[in-house]
């Protein structure tokens, strides 16, 4: 099964054809210094996804409860933005994909989302 996975994804994943299959079932491309999802970490990724979904549901519930208090809604918007940016940076660091462009991306998307919510709550 490992060899089939390797043959199918090697050329797609690593354009310079310098990939190898690691012992932990992870396809590693040496030329681009990247790797595919480690299939042994599915439960860890599931936990992280459930954490983000749970936090989003909690945010929506709190947003509904405090829908008439704009100051609390602005604070909640700031909290969810900070959570999004920090989770994105931490997750990228744990996956060994952290780069200045990734940090900038999370910061800009977080700022854009917060700005939209802040402006919508200002009226």
Buried (B, 14 or more C-beta within 10 A) or exposed (E): EEEEBBEEBBEEBBEEEEBEBEEEBBBBBEEEEBBBEBEEBEEEEEEBEEEBEEBEEEBEEBBEEBEEEBEBBBEBBBEBBEBBBEBBBEBBEEBEEBEEEBBEBBBEBBEEBBEEBBEEBEE
